[in-house]
Amino acid sequence: MKKVGITGGIGSGKSTVCEIFHLLGVPVFHADDEARYLQNNDLTIRDQFIGLFGAGIYLSDGSLDRKKLASLVFNDPVLLDKVNKIIHPSVRQCFINWTHEYINEPYVLYEAAILLESGYTKDFDLIILILADENVRIERVIKRDNISEEMVRDRIKNQLTDSQKIELVGYIIENNNSQLLIPQIIDLDRAIRNDNILHHSNH
C-alpha cells in the first residue's frame, strides 16, 4: 500500500478532488477533520491547550474556540509552532493506525492543508498538489466562508507560495475551471495503481 499526500492552498478545491478519489474507491484520511476532533476530545491535547492559552480557549459546550485560537496564533509563528507540535504527532499517529485497515488497498490518500509545511513529507511515496489561480481561490473562499477578500488574502499569506510548493511535490492537478478535473484524477489514479508515477514529476 502506497501512502499519497494531497494538499493545496485555501480554496484550491481539496474537498472536491478528494471526493472524486473517494468515488474511485480510494480511502481518504482528512487530517484537518481529525485535528479538529482531537482538539475537542483528546484529554491530553485539551490539557496542553489550556496550559498554553487558559481555560477560556474552550467554549462552554466543551469545544475549542477556533476563532479565538486563530486570532491568537495568526501573527505569532512561535505560538503557531507550539500548537502544531501539540496536534501534529497525534494526527500522524491516528493516520498510521487508520492505514492498518487498508493494508490491502493499492494506495491511500492523506489530505491536509499544511502538509508541506508540517515537515512530514518524507512519510509519503508521492505528494499531489492541487493548483488554482489566486483569484479563483479567493472567490471560492469568500463564497464558502462568507468572509472578506482581505481575510482570505491574510490566510494565503500564511501558507507557502504555489511556486515554493511546486518544488516539493511529485504531481500537480490543475483546478482552475479551465481544465477538466475528473479526467486528470482518473489518469492519476490509474498511474498510481500501475506504479507509473512514483519518482516522476510533471513539471
Protein Blocks (a to p, Z undefined) as FASTA:
>chain_A
ZZddddddehilmmmmmmmmmmnopacddfklmmmmmmmmmmklmmmmmmmnojklpcfk
opacfklmmmmmmmmmklmmmmmmmmmmmmmmmmmmmmmmmmmpmbdcdddfklmmnopm
mmpfbdcdddddfklmmmmmmmmnopafklmmmmmmmpccfklmmmmpcbdcddehpacf
klmmmmmmmmmmnopmgopafZZ
